[in-house]
Amino acid sequence: MAHSSAPPRLPSPGSAASLRVANQRRVLAELRDRSGESVSQADLVRQTGLASGTVSTIVRDLAAAGIIATVAGSGRRGTAVRLAAGAGLVAGIDFGHHHVAAAVGDMAGSVLAESRRPLDPHHQATEGLAIAKDLIEALVREVGAGPEAIRNVGLGLPAPIANDIVMSSAILPGWVGLNARETAADVLATPVLIENDANLGALAEWRHGRGRGHRNIVFVKASSGLGAGLILDGELFRGSDGTAGEIGHVTLDERGPLCRCGSRGCLEAYVSSRTALALMDEHMPGADLDAVIAAARSGDVAARRAIEDAGLHLGWGLAALINLVAPELVIVGGDMARAGDLLIEPALTGVRRHALPDAAPTEVVAAQLGERASLIGALTLAIDATDLVVASG
């Protein structure tokens, strides 16, 4: 894949050209926030606060460059617009403990093609990235585009990341200590943005899923590990070094089971899919998580108890977070969320027991985007990083 072209040279601050660039970005940001929906020029005027003539000029310039497409409306000011397919493509990559998933999408946020492949959890970073590159190249061919169409790649990893450095070897040992962004950019030959997978899940559910319309949400990814992404006051909260949200290592019982981090009684040691499968190993040897969930739904009391216990402990951990940041909504994603109400109902019980009544959220819900949330978030990250500004006349 070829590197994307350099962004346009920006004019000096305070100049008329600088103002045009800023105004274009306001319009483009509004179109991105609409997730591909058409927006009338009248709505753009209201939402951006720009003059109608300014919006018309921006629409004309962006349409001429193929960045936006117009949709027939009532009158010149009523013409609806949306981001166009010709604005380019982005790719998203999501690494998990046992898989890598990739997707190609357009600037409007539409997923055009996606694929998933099993992965050895002990792979080296360059090996995993080579597989991801093969997936993306196949997807680009599938949508009938060339490799040069990819403007940016968003990449999610199930690990704390500080300044693009992978900080923990617990889930992806072949990545620890690496500058993941530089390594990925070298292998993919495309600009890359790196983010923790739970943060990407939060971004995706906030923009495209259950979190739409809220300004304060928590997304919890419960899979082989357990992490949280926080949207606070309409912004993704990363903390001082980018590692905020490691809810899985909140201690519930210092005499509890040993956690992969080396501590005891961590929330993750009670809630992760690995824990649920370990509990069921004697009762259902070799079963995967879907088999355990199916058994629970069919009335198997051991399988049901394993999931309910995970949900109850999850609720205890969520209560601590709720008391601290008071989100409007808690969204549970990852593999464990496939259990649906079997997990969510006991989690609500745990929240009600331990959260302050005034701080408790109105809902704890399963993710709308399911296990695809981090992948959709990776695409969103890539879209947000792509500069679509064009020179104005």
N, C-alpha and C positions, 0 to 999 in steps of 0.2 A: 504494500500500500504506500502510495506516495504521500509525502508531507503536504498538508494543506497550505494554500498560499498565505503569505503574511497578511495580517490585518491592514486596512488602509492607514496611511500616515495621518495622525490626528493633528488638527490645527491647533494653534496656540490658544491658551485659555483666554476667555473674554472676547474673542473675535466673533464676527458674524458666522463664520464657518463652524466655530466651536458650538455656537448656539444651535445651528442646524443639526449637528451631530447629536447633541444632547436631546433635542426634540425627537429625532428619529428613534433614539434609544427608548424614550418614553413610550412611543407608539409600539415599538417592537416588544417591549416588556409587557404591555397590555395584551398584545396578541398572543404571546407565549403563555400568559396566565390563563387565557381562555381555552388552552389545551386543544387547539385546532378548530374551535367553533368560529363561525363567521361573526364578525362584529360590524355594525353599521358605522359609517363615518360620524354620524351624530353621537353615537355612544362613545366613540374614541374622543370626540371633543369634550364630552362630559367627564369621562374618566381621567383624561390627561390634563385637563384644564387649559389646553392649547386653543388658539383661535381656529375657527372652521377653515379659514383660508390656509393656515399653516398645515393643518391636517391634510387638506386636499393636496397640497404641494408634496408633502411627505408620501402620501399614497401614490401619487403620480411617479415620483422618483423610484420608490421601492418596487412598484409594479413594472416599470421600464427595465429594472435590473433583474426581474424574475424572482424577487424575494417574497412578494405577496401576490395573491390573485384576487381579482374582484369578482363579486357575485352580484347578479342583477338585483337592484333594489328600487325604491320609489324616489326618483329624483337624484340629482348629482350628489347632494349631501347625504342622501339616504343609502347610497351604494354600500353594500357590505363587503368586507375584505377579510382575508385569512392568510396565514403563512402558506406559501406555495411549495409544492414538491421540488421545484427548481432551485429552491434556496440551498439545497444540498442535503446530505445524509449524515447521520451520526451512528456510532455503534456503542453498545453497552456490553459489559462483561461482568458476570457474577461468579466468583469462586466460592464454593462451599467445601465442607470437609471431604465429601466424596464426589463432587461434581464440578463442572464448569458449564455455565450457560452463556450464550451470546445472543444478541439481537441487533438488528439494523432498523432504524427509524428515521422519519423525516423531521423537519424543524417544527412541525405542528404537534409533535408528540405521538404520532401514529406509529405503532409497531408494524413494520412491513414484513418481517420474517424473523424467526428465532429458532434456536436449536440448543440442545443440551447433550452433554457427554459425561459418562462416568469418569472419575479421576482417582488415582491412587493418592490417599491423604499424605503420603510421604514423598510426593513428587518434588523436584526442584522447581524453583520459580520459572526458569527459562523453559523447562519442559511443559509446564502448564500453560505458559504464554504461547508457546508454539502451537499447542492444540487450539487455544482460543483464536490465534491468527488464522488457522485453517478453517475454523467455524465461520469467522467473519468473512473470509474470502469467498466461501461457498454461499453465504447468505447474500453477499453483494451480487454474485452472479445470478442468484435466484430472483432478485428483484430487477434484473436487467440493467444494472449500473456497472461502472468501472471502478476500480479501487481508488481513483482520484476523487470520487464523489464523497468519501468519508472525510468530514471536516475535523471531528474530534472523537475521542473514545473515552467513555466513562468506565471506571473499573472499581468494583467493590470487593473488599476482602474481609473475612470474618476475624478481625484482629484489631487491637488498638493501633492507631497510626499517628505518629507525631512527626510533622515536617516531612511527610512522605516515607518515613522509615517505619517498617513493620516492627512492633515492639514486643510481640509475644510469639513464642514458638508452639503454644499449646494446641492450636488447630492446624496451622500450616507451617510445620517446622522448616520446610525448605525455603521459606520467605524471610525468616527472622533476621533483622539487622540490615536488610536490603533497602536501598532507596527504590521503592516499588514503582514510582512514577518514571524515573529514569530508565530502569530496567525494562519496563513495559514499552516505553517509547522506542527504545532500541530494537526490541524484538518486533513490534508492530509497525515500526517506521511511520508512526502517526502520533500527533500530539495526544497525550493521555492525562486525564484527571483521576486522582485516586481518592477513595473515601471508604470509611468503615461501612460494612453492609447494613448494619442497623440504621445508621444515619441515612443511607440511601432508601431504605424501606420507609422511614419517616417522611422523607422528601416526596416519595412516590404517593404514599397514602394521603399526604397533605394536598398535593396538587391534583391527583387523579382518583383518589379513593375515598375512604370513610372520613378522612380528615378535612375534606373541602369545606370551606366556610368557617373553619375554626382558626384561632390564632395561637392556641396553646394546646399541644397534643404530645402524648408520649407513644412511641411505637416500640414494642418489645418483640424482638426476634428470638423465638424459642426453638432452637434446632439442636445440633450437636453441642453448641454453646448457647449462651444467653447474653444478649446485649440490648441496649435501649438507644433509640434515637429521639432527641428532644427538639420539638419546634416550640420556641418560646417567644411570645410577642411577634409572631410572624417571621421568625428567623431560625435557621438551623443553629442550634447551640452546640459548639464543639469543645468548650472549655479553653483554658489558657494554652494548652499544648495539643489540642485536637483529640484527646482521649476520653472526653466526657461520655457518660452513658454506660459504663461497665457495671451495670446493675447485677450481673451474674455473680459478682464477687463481693456482694454485701453479705456479711456473716449473719446467719440465722442462729447457729449453735456452734460454739467453738469446740465442742466435744463431738460434733457431727461427723459425717463421712468425709474422707479425704477428697479434696478437689484437685483437678488437674493443675491449678495454679500453685499448689503446695500448701494452701491453707486448709482449714477444716470447716465444715458446716456452711459453705458458701451456698447461696441461692441456686446457682447452677447445678450443684451436686444433688439437688432435689427435683429440679424441673426439666432438665435437658432430655432430649430424645434418647441419648446414650443411657441415662439413668433409668428411664422407663423400660428400655429393652433389657438392661441388666437385671432389673427386678423380675422380668418375665422370662428370663432365659431358662430357668428350670421348668417352669410351667409350659412354655411354648418354645422349645429349643430352636434356635435359628430363625425365629420369626422376625420380620421387619416391622416397622412402625405401623404401616397400613394394616398388616394382619392383626396387630394388637388392637388397633382402633376398631377394626371390623368385629373382633371377638368381643370387645367391650359393648359395642352396639347390639350384639346378639345375646347379651346377658351374661357373659363370662364375668363372674364376680372378681376374680383376680385381676383381669385386664382392666375392668372398670375402676377397681381400687387404685391401680398403678397410675391411671390418668387423673383420677380425682385427687389423689394425694399430690400429684404434681401441680394441679390447679390450685389447691388450697395453699401450698407453699408459695406459688407464684403470687397469689393475692396478698400474702404477708409482705413479700418484697415490694409489690406495687404500692401497698399502703404507706410504706416509708417514703417512697418517691412522691406519692400524692401529697402527703403531709408537707413535703419540702417545697414542691413547685406548684401544687394546685392546678393541674391541667384540666381542660374542659373535657377531654376524651382520652382514654387509653385504648390503643389498638394492638391486638396480639396477632403476630404473624409467625412465619417459619413453619417447619414441619409439624410441630406439636399443635398448631392451630387447626390442622386438618381434623382434629378431634371435636372441633366445634363446641357445642354446649357441654359436652362431657368435661372439657377443660375450663370453659368460661364460667359456668355456673359455680363450681367450687372456688374459682378465683374471686368471683364477686363475694362469696361468703367470707373469704379471707380479707378482702378489702373492707367489708362492712364491720368486721371484728376489730380491725386495727387502724383504719384511717379515721381521722377526726371528721365528725359528721359534716362540718362546714367546708372541709377541704375535699371530700370525696367527689369524684367525677360523676356526671350524670350517667355515664355508660362505660362499661368495659366490653369491647366488641372484637370479633374476629376480623382480620384484615380483609378488605374487599378484593385486593389484588393477590391474595394467597401467597404462595411461595415465589411468585414472580415479582413481588414488591421491590426487592433489591435490584433486580434486573431493570425494571421500569425506572427506578431511581437512577441507575447508572446512565440510562439514556437521557433522563432529565438533566443530570449533571453536565453531560456533554453538550446538550442544547443550550443550557444557560451560559456555557463558556464560549459559545460560538458568536463571533462578532459579525452581525449582518448589516452593519452600517454601510451605506454607499455614498459616493461623492455626490453632492448636490450642485446643480447648476446655478 
